[in-house]
């Protein structure tokens, strides 16, 4: 939570929805984790693909993922690269490997940074960061 | 000190003087710009503008190349192949960068600021910035899989500094203990500040020639005995351990076969060491030890002055200077020539140069020797 109020608070870098990413953000707003998947060979293509990197098909679809995964690796950022993170330093960054196979960059929420471990089981949760944008994050699976 | 174009031009001038050549002797130019090259104003851009700046005419080989940190190794390879094929005779391979501007932190120079639209912008929104974060994630995976420790990573930092203290060109020459390493501030856990490369401005040029031509020049020749490249391109998904496997394992084969050597023949390692972790995982992938055993391997002092596998003998990128792949290559040339002074390794018949780029994505290997033949 930001400690600063009003117009002095600088937010995290904004997410801007475009035509290609709309299914992802629409899904997130509805509490569903959408991941790109080749419609021909069914390879998962996270985070985003122009052609299928397995079979070169351009029939890229969005498919619903279970939301379950585990922490493949993580880091704790102490260096401030963007002023929007000033109140969150140190914050965690993580790569979560979904049960289906693909890996996503994300943040882990719902536990202290010191509780995060490689291999920890997690489940997707959704963070409404603005009136128009919801993004997936991951929390320890209970 | 100058923008990257100025630094590059000065480096070529110095290399010509070092070799005893005139600029009109050059008929090849390969250029690698760092992070400031693309962002700079067009007339300060380090690119093929360098040809115009140097007034080089009638070049028979010219390109601006980008394999990230592996480019230095790659440029020397393409120059050598072109010369062997008879396309050209004398090629300057140049890297320069000026990421540091007054008032800007070193980290800021390497972190991209703007968030892209759509999926490409998510990384910035989650707070993933820069190579420090990416390599921290990689090091963490190695620690989780294999039990690699901070003491082991710190041993690399300590070793590099011992070599740097003997290098007049090194930027960090004060004593460094393992305790100092542990106390250095976190950048992105598990990486401390002293796990991370320096960032500095500068330029380095290397001139590649045929053996016959090199024999006429001022400096002792440095012969290329082996060349190889490896770029894994593994998918980022289950079943692939991207963070702990580099392109070195692929690059090694061609290079060592070309030279007709094994690991036991390597006297000195000059390895791209943007992070302590990079040295560790690279040594594994060259087969000096098994995958996962890099921690104990680096921790017993063998990389240090007087050790059995002298590594990064100028201080590397951690304590020497950060000129991408030109850091290991420049030190390799100096050692191979026998010109390293106080830090000269006595046995320098075969020097391994590893240049790598991205986050363990691109790799180019050179094996160098003062001897024309290794037989």
Interface residues (C-beta under 8 A of the other chain):
Chain A: X12 X13 X14 X15 X16 X17 X18 X20 X21 X24 X44 X46 X47 X48 X53 X72 X73 X74 X75 X76 X77 X78 X79 X81 X82 X85 X88 X90 X91 X93 X95 X97 X101 X102 X103 X105 X106 X107 X117 X118 X119 X129 X135
Chain B: X107 X108 X111 X113 X114 X115 X117 X118 X119 X120 X121 X122 X123 X124 X125 X126 X127 X128 X129 X130 X132 X133 X136 X137 X138 X140 X141 X144 X185 X186 X187 X188 X189 X190 X191 X235 X236 X237 X238 X239 X243
